């Protein structure tokens, strides 16, 4: 069971990073558009993509090591991945909106 605790601890640390990125994304999406904001959102999107892969792997490990009766709660705890996908979609939509505005100005 100590291996399970270690994996859960690692997963919690990655979740903490995701939580911080979530806050930063929400703040950035409220700001006026500029190159710095776009660059940071691109970095966050990339970081989140890596976190999805990492958390999926950790969730799989946890599920393979936990008891059958604990799997339901573990599945519930792994739902942060849905938020990551939503956040990445918001970043892409924000980027598309800005790109279309730039096209209108250039034309």
C-alpha positions as CSV (number, residue, x, y, z in Angstrom):
1,X,0.0,0.0,0.0
2,X,2.9,2.4,0.4
3,X,3.4,2.4,-3.4
4,X,-0.2,3.5,-3.7
5,X,0.3,6.3,-1.2
6,X,3.4,7.5,-3.2
7,X,1.5,7.5,-6.5
8,X,-1.4,9.4,-4.9
9,X,1.0,11.9,-3.4
10,X,2.6,12.5,-6.8
11,X,-0.8,12.8,-8.4
12,X,-1.8,15.4,-5.8
13,X,1.3,17.4,-6.6
14,X,0.4,17.4,-10.3
15,X,-3.2,18.4,-9.4
16,X,-1.8,21.3,-7.5
17,X,0.0,22.6,-10.6
18,X,-3.2,22.1,-12.6
19,X,-5.1,24.2,-10.0
20,X,-2.6,27.0,-10.3
21,X,-2.7,26.9,-14.1
22,X,-6.5,27.0,-13.9
23,X,-6.4,30.2,-11.8
24,X,-3.9,31.8,-14.1
25,X,-5.9,30.9,-17.2
26,X,-9.0,32.4,-15.8
27,X,-7.2,35.6,-15.0
28,X,-5.5,35.8,-18.4
29,X,-8.8,35.2,-20.3
30,X,-10.2,38.3,-18.5
31,X,-7.4,40.5,-19.6
32,X,-7.0,42.6,-22.7
33,X,-5.3,40.8,-25.5
34,X,-1.6,41.2,-26.1
35,X,1.4,39.2,-27.3
36,X,2.5,38.3,-23.8
37,X,-1.0,37.0,-22.9
38,X,-1.1,34.9,-26.1
39,X,2.3,33.5,-25.4
40,X,1.5,32.6,-21.8
41,X,-1.8,30.9,-22.9
42,X,0.1,28.9,-25.4
43,X,2.6,27.8,-22.7
44,X,-0.2,26.9,-20.3
45,X,-2.0,24.9,-23.0
46,X,1.2,22.9,-23.6
47,X,1.7,22.3,-19.9
48,X,-1.9,21.2,-19.5
49,X,-1.5,18.8,-22.4
50,X,1.4,17.2,-20.6
51,X,-0.5,17.1,-17.3
52,X,-3.3,15.2,-19.0
53,X,-0.9,12.5,-20.1
54,X,0.8,12.4,-16.7
55,X,-2.5,12.4,-14.7
56,X,-4.0,9.7,-17.0
57,X,-0.9,7.5,-16.3
58,X,-1.1,8.1,-12.6
59,X,-4.8,7.5,-12.5
60,X,-4.3,4.2,-14.3
61,X,-1.6,3.2,-11.8
62,X,-3.8,4.1,-8.8
63,X,-6.8,2.2,-10.2
64,X,-4.7,-0.9,-10.8
65,X,-3.4,-0.8,-7.2
66,X,-6.5,0.2,-5.3
67,X,-9.1,-2.1,-3.9
68,X,-12.3,-2.7,-5.9
69,X,-14.5,-0.8,-3.5
70,X,-12.2,2.3,-3.8
71,X,-12.3,2.5,-7.5
72,X,-15.5,4.6,-7.6
73,X,-14.0,7.3,-5.5
74,X,-10.7,7.2,-7.5
75,X,-12.6,7.6,-10.7
76,X,-14.4,10.6,-9.3
77,X,-11.0,12.1,-8.2
78,X,-9.7,11.7,-11.8
79,X,-12.3,14.1,-13.2
80,X,-9.9,17.0,-13.3
81,X,-9.0,15.9,-16.7
82,X,-12.3,17.0,-18.0
83,X,-11.5,20.5,-16.7
84,X,-8.1,20.5,-18.4
85,X,-9.8,19.7,-21.8
86,X,-12.3,22.5,-21.2
87,X,-9.5,24.9,-20.3
88,X,-7.6,24.0,-23.5
89,X,-10.7,24.6,-25.5
90,X,-11.2,28.0,-24.0
91,X,-7.6,28.9,-24.8
92,X,-8.0,27.8,-28.4
93,X,-11.2,29.7,-28.7
94,X,-9.6,32.8,-27.3
95,X,-6.7,32.4,-29.7
96,X,-9.1,32.0,-32.7
97,X,-11.1,35.1,-31.7
98,X,-7.9,37.2,-31.6
99,X,-6.6,35.7,-34.8
100,X,-9.9,36.6,-36.6
101,X,-9.8,40.1,-35.2
102,X,-6.2,40.5,-36.6
103,X,-7.4,39.3,-40.0
104,X,-10.1,41.9,-40.0
105,X,-7.7,44.6,-39.2
106,X,-5.2,43.5,-41.9
107,X,-7.8,43.2,-44.6
